[in-house]
Amino acid sequence: MVASGIMLVTKQLEQMPFGGRQLLCRLNHDALQELFGERFSVFELLPSSVGTPASYTKAFRGHIDGVTVGSIDGVLQAVRDRSVGQLFIDGSNLGEIVRAVKTVFPQVRVLTFFHNVEARFFLGALRHIKSLKALAVLIVNYLAERKSVRHSDRIICLSRRDSDQLMRLYGRSATDITPMALSDRLVHSGAATATGAGGEKYVLFVGSGFYANLNGIAWFLRNVAPRISMTTVVVGNGMEDLRGKFEGSEKILLIGEVESLTPWYLNAHVVIAPIFDGSGMKTKVAEALMFGKRVIGTPEAFSGYEDALPRAGEICHTADEFVAALHRSLHAPYKAMDEELRVIYATNYSYPVALRRLKGILTA
């Protein structure tokens, strides 16, 4: 390990992270802290809003997600005061900070972690809601991300697909690939039964209410849920928005945000991931494997998880394929907790594995 210190620059860390990006930010923090100990420090970016003409102009210069003149000066001062030799930037849309640091301190090694390809992610959002605001968000994130690609010493992506997209968009691919990872949150609390409160078997969808999740599960509820015998349970912050369209069906249960996902996973018969758009890797696939559950999903859902197939789950392209796969799942031998799936998680997507990968990248 190098003698100089390392500083993590990240958006404000959540004490109780829920979403996939928040969980991965916390994992990166914990891994760096374990690797560097007293030589590790953090600079958290406070949330900033864009509401004035001046702030809109600044956004096109990369002042987004907490990046401001003040926070850039703060990072530069911290690099100087803390004798920082390596800077770990947690998010590719923080490119203006990358550019500023490499301009003032060219000797500092900057590693940028790409949770996804932001330009590709916001292109999908623009296709979902065609508006000037969505177009502006796409452009400012593209410009910020381009700075990260140009000025970072190392580019860390979750998957080969993301790396290839960076090459197509910006002319440079990732230097390192480290797949999605999650800290283990499984707490055994008795045998899982694959039944809900009413005693019926159910399939589970978990996800927050952003466009790809909402579009995907709405498609499933319209085209698949009425054709299967199991109840479809939908859990996640923002999923309440679907109640007006689907609440009336006896085969659909829209839960929304919950305090703990553990009982919902442990009691599910199978997890579904009908996602048709996005970037990066889908957190909920690794999460399902962590709880010993098989996943039935689209090709997009399994992007980055190809090596885990077919044991980890089954790919479906159409509603008919989902119906057939769920029918087979219902009648196949069932394990409430499939330890082989837990092994896939532990071997590929767990915290210890991520720690070893990061160590290799930081000492390369």
C-alpha positions in Angstrom: 0.0 0.0 0.0 1.3 3.5 -0.9 2.5 5.7 2.0 0.3 8.7 1.2 -3.2 9.0 2.3 -6.4 8.5 0.2 -9.5 10.7 0.3 -13.0 9.7 -0.8 -15.1 12.4 -2.4 -18.7 11.4 -2.4 -22.2 12.8 -2.1 -23.6 12.9 1.4 -23.6 9.4 2.8 -26.8 8.0 4.1 -26.8 6.5 7.6 -29.4 3.9 6.6 -28.8 3.4 2.9 -31.6 1.8 0.9 -31.2 2.3 -2.8 -28.6 0.5 -4.8 -26.4 3.6 -5.4 -26.5 4.5 -1.7 -25.6 0.9 -0.6 -22.7 0.9 -3.0 -21.4 4.3 -1.9 -21.4 3.0 1.7 -19.6 -0.2 0.7 -16.9 1.8 -1.1 -16.5 4.0 2.0 -16.2 1.0 4.3 -13.8 -0.8 2.0 -11.5 2.2 1.7 -11.6 2.8 5.5 -10.6 -0.8 6.1 -7.8 -0.7 3.6 -6.2 2.6 4.6 -7.2 3.0 8.3 -5.9 6.4 9.7 -4.7 7.4 6.2 -8.3 7.5 5.0 -10.4 10.6 5.0 -13.8 11.6 3.5 -15.1 14.8 1.9 -18.9 14.7 1.6 -20.6 17.0 -0.8 -23.7 18.6 0.6 -26.9 18.6 -1.6 -27.3 21.6 -3.8 -30.3 22.8 -5.7 -30.7 24.3 -9.2 -33.4 26.9 -9.2 -31.9 30.2 -10.4 -30.7 31.3 -13.9 -27.2 31.5 -12.5 -27.3 28.0 -11.1 -28.5 26.6 -14.4 -25.5 28.2 -16.1 -23.2 26.8 -13.5 -24.7 23.3 -14.0 -23.4 23.3 -17.5 -20.0 23.8 -16.1 -20.3 20.8 -13.9 -21.8 22.3 -10.7 -24.2 19.6 -10.0 -24.9 17.1 -7.1 -23.1 19.2 -4.5 -20.3 20.4 -6.8 -19.9 24.2 -6.2 -17.1 26.8 -6.1 -17.0 26.3 -2.4 -16.9 22.5 -2.4 -14.2 22.5 -5.1 -12.1 24.9 -3.0 -12.7 22.6 0.0 -11.5 19.5 -1.8 -8.4 21.3 -3.1 -7.6 22.6 0.4 -8.2 19.1 1.9 -5.9 17.5 -0.6 -3.2 20.0 0.4 -3.7 19.8 4.1 -4.1 16.0 4.4 -1.2 15.1 2.0 -3.5 13.2 -0.2 -1.8 10.9 -2.7 -4.9 9.3 -4.1 -8.4 10.6 -4.6 -11.3 8.3 -5.0 -14.2 10.0 -6.7 -17.5 8.2 -6.1 -19.6 9.2 -9.1 -18.7 10.0 -12.7 -20.9 13.2 -12.6 -18.4 14.8 -10.3 -16.1 15.5 -13.2 -15.5 19.1 -12.5 -13.8 18.2 -9.2 -11.6 15.7 -11.1 -10.6 18.4 -13.6 -9.9 20.9 -10.8 -7.8 18.5 -8.8 -5.7 17.3 -11.8 -5.1 20.9 -12.8 -3.8 22.0 -9.4 -2.3 18.7 -8.3 -1.3 16.7 -11.4 0.7 14.3 -9.2 -2.4 13.2 -7.2 -3.7 9.9 -8.6 -7.5 10.2 -9.2 -9.7 7.1 -9.5 -13.3 7.6 -10.5 -16.0 5.1 -9.7 -18.7 4.9 -12.3 -22.0 3.6 -10.8 -23.3 3.6 -14.4 -22.8 5.6 -17.5 -24.7 8.7 -16.5 -25.2 9.9 -20.1 -26.8 6.6 -21.0 -28.9 6.6 -17.9 -30.3 10.1 -18.5 -30.9 9.4 -22.2 -33.3 6.7 -21.0 -34.9 9.2 -18.7 -35.3 11.7 -21.6 -37.0 9.0 -23.7 -39.4 8.4 -20.8 -40.2 12.1 -20.3 -39.5 14.2 -23.3 -39.0 17.7 -21.9 -36.5 20.5 -22.0 -35.6 19.8 -18.4 -34.8 16.2 -19.1 -32.7 17.2 -22.1 -30.8 19.8 -20.0 -30.2 17.1 -17.3 -28.8 14.8 -19.9 -26.5 17.4 -21.3 -25.1 18.6 -18.0 -24.4 15.1 -16.9 -22.8 14.2 -20.2 -20.5 17.2 -19.9 -19.6 16.4 -16.3 -19.0 12.8 -17.0 -16.8 13.6 -20.0 -14.5 15.5 -17.7 -14.2 12.4 -15.4 -13.3 10.2 -18.4 -10.7 12.7 -19.7 -8.9 13.6 -16.4 -9.1 10.5 -14.2 -6.0 8.3 -13.9 -8.2 5.2 -13.5 -11.8 4.6 -14.5 -13.6 1.9 -12.5 -16.8 0.4 -14.1 -19.2 -2.2 -12.9 -19.4 -4.1 -16.2 -17.8 -4.6 -19.6 -20.9 -3.1 -21.2 -20.4 0.2 -19.3 -16.8 0.2 -20.3 -17.8 -0.3 -24.0 -20.4 2.5 -23.7 -17.7 4.9 -22.4 -15.5 4.1 -25.4 -18.4 4.8 -27.8 -19.3 8.0 -26.1 -16.0 9.4 -25.0 -13.3 7.5 -26.7 -11.9 5.8 -23.6 -12.8 2.6 -21.9 -12.5 1.6 -18.2 -9.1 0.7 -16.8 -10.8 -1.6 -14.2 -14.0 -3.7 -13.9 -15.3 -4.5 -10.5 -18.9 -5.9 -10.5 -21.7 -4.9 -8.2 -21.2 -5.8 -4.5 -23.3 -5.6 -1.4 -22.6 -6.0 2.3 -24.3 -9.1 3.6 -27.6 -8.2 5.3 -29.1 -11.7 5.7 -30.2 -12.4 9.2 -31.7 -15.9 9.6 -34.9 -15.7 11.4 -36.4 -19.1 11.1 -37.4 -21.0 7.9 -38.6 -19.1 4.9 -42.0 -20.2 3.7 -42.5 -18.5 0.4 -45.9 -17.3 1.5 -47.3 -13.9 2.4 -49.6 -12.9 5.1 -52.5 -14.6 3.4 -50.6 -17.9 3.1 -50.4 -17.6 -0.7 -47.2 -18.0 -2.7 -45.9 -14.8 -4.2 -43.3 -13.4 -6.7 -41.4 -10.4 -5.5 -40.3 -7.2 -7.2 -38.1 -4.8 -5.3 -37.1 -1.4 -6.5 -37.3 2.4 -6.0 -39.6 4.5 -8.1 -37.4 5.7 -10.9 -38.5 5.4 -14.6 -36.9 2.1 -15.5 -38.4 0.3 -12.5 -41.8 1.9 -12.8 -42.0 1.2 -16.5 -40.8 -2.4 -16.1 -43.1 -3.4 -13.2 -46.1 -1.7 -14.8 -45.5 -3.7 -17.9 -45.3 -6.9 -15.8 -48.5 -6.1 -13.9 -50.4 -5.5 -17.1 -49.1 -8.4 -19.2 -47.9 -11.1 -16.8 -49.4 -10.8 -13.4 -53.0 -11.6 -14.5 -51.8 -14.8 -16.2 -50.0 -16.5 -13.3 -51.4 -18.2 -10.2 -49.1 -16.5 -7.7 -49.6 -13.0 -6.2 -47.2 -10.3 -7.4 -45.8 -8.3 -4.5 -44.1 -4.9 -5.2 -41.9 -3.4 -2.6 -39.9 -0.1 -2.7 -40.0 3.6 -2.1 -42.1 5.3 -4.8 -44.0 2.1 -5.8 -47.1 3.6 -4.1 -47.5 5.7 -7.3 -48.8 2.6 -9.0 -51.7 2.0 -6.7 -54.2 4.1 -8.7 -53.7 1.9 -11.7 -53.3 -1.6 -10.2 -54.5 -1.7 -6.6 -57.9 -3.3 -7.5 -56.5 -6.7 -8.6 -56.5 -9.5 -6.1 -53.2 -10.8 -7.6 -51.3 -7.6 -7.0 -50.1 -6.3 -3.7 -48.3 -2.8 -3.8 -46.5 -2.4 -0.5 -44.3 0.6 -1.1 -41.5 1.5 1.3 -40.8 -1.0 4.1 -38.5 -0.9 7.2 -36.8 -4.2 6.3 -36.6 -6.1 3.0 -35.5 -9.3 4.8 -38.9 -10.9 5.5 -40.1 -10.0 2.0 -37.2 -11.7 0.3 -37.1 -14.7 2.6 -40.8 -15.4 2.1 -40.8 -14.9 -1.6 -41.1 -17.9 -4.0 -39.0 -16.2 -6.7 -37.8 -12.6 -7.5 -38.6 -10.9 -10.7 -36.7 -8.2 -12.5 -38.6 -7.0 -15.6 -36.3 -4.1 -16.5 -36.0 -2.9 -20.1 -33.7 0.1 -19.8 -30.8 1.5 -17.8 -27.1 1.3 -17.2 -24.7 -0.2 -14.7 -25.8 -3.4 -12.9 -29.1 -4.0 -11.1 -28.5 -4.1 -7.4 -31.6 -6.2 -6.8 -30.2 -9.2 -8.6 -27.2 -9.4 -6.3 -29.5 -8.7 -3.4 -31.8 -11.6 -4.3 -28.8 -14.0 -4.5 -27.7 -12.7 -1.1 -31.1 -13.9 0.3 -30.8 -17.2 -1.6 -33.5 -16.4 -4.2 -33.5 -17.1 -7.9 -34.3 -14.3 -10.3 -36.5 -14.3 -13.4 -35.7 -11.2 -15.4 -35.0 -9.5 -18.7 -31.6 -9.3 -20.4 -31.1 -5.8 -19.1 -31.6 -7.0 -15.5 -28.8 -9.6 -15.9 -26.3 -7.2 -17.6 -23.0 -7.8 -15.8 -24.4 -11.0 -14.2 -24.0 -13.2 -17.3 -21.4 -15.5 -15.7 -23.8 -16.4 -12.9 -26.4 -17.7 -15.4 -28.2 -20.1 -15.7 -27.9 -21.1 -12.0 -28.8 -17.6 -10.7 -31.9 -17.2 -12.8 -33.6 -17.2 -16.2 -33.7 -14.6 -18.9 -37.1 -13.7 -20.5 -37.8 -11.5 -23.4 -41.6 -11.5 -23.7 -44.6 -11.8 -21.5 -45.2 -15.4 -22.7 -41.7 -16.3 -21.6 -42.2 -14.8 -18.2 -45.4 -16.7 -17.7 -43.8 -20.0 -18.8 -40.7 -19.4 -16.5 -42.9 -18.6 -13.5 -45.0 -21.7 -14.2 -41.9 -23.8 -14.2 -40.7 -22.2 -11.0 -44.0 -22.9 -9.3 -43.8 -26.6 -10.1 -40.1 -27.2 -9.8 -38.4 -28.5 -6.5 -38.3 -25.5 -4.2 -35.7 -24.4 -1.6 -36.7 -21.6 0.7 -33.1 -20.7 1.1 -30.9 -21.9 -1.7 -27.4 -22.1 -0.4 -25.9 -22.5 -3.8 -27.2 -19.1 -4.7 -25.7 -17.7 -1.5 -22.4 -19.1 -2.7 -22.7 -17.3 -6.0 -23.3 -14.1 -4.0 -20.4 -14.7 -1.6 -18.0 -15.6 -4.4 -18.8 -12.7 -6.8 -20.8 -9.9 -5.2 -20.0 -9.8 -1.5 -18.1 -7.2 0.5 -14.9 -9.3 1.0 -14.7 -9.8 -2.8 -15.1 -6.1 -3.4 -12.5 -5.4 -0.8 -9.9 -7.6 -2.6 -10.8 -6.1 -6.0 -10.4 -2.5 -4.7 -7.1 -3.3 -3.0 -5.8 -4.6 -6.3 -6.9 -1.5 -8.2 -5.5 0.9 -5.6 -2.1 -0.8 -5.5 -1.8 -1.3 -9.3 
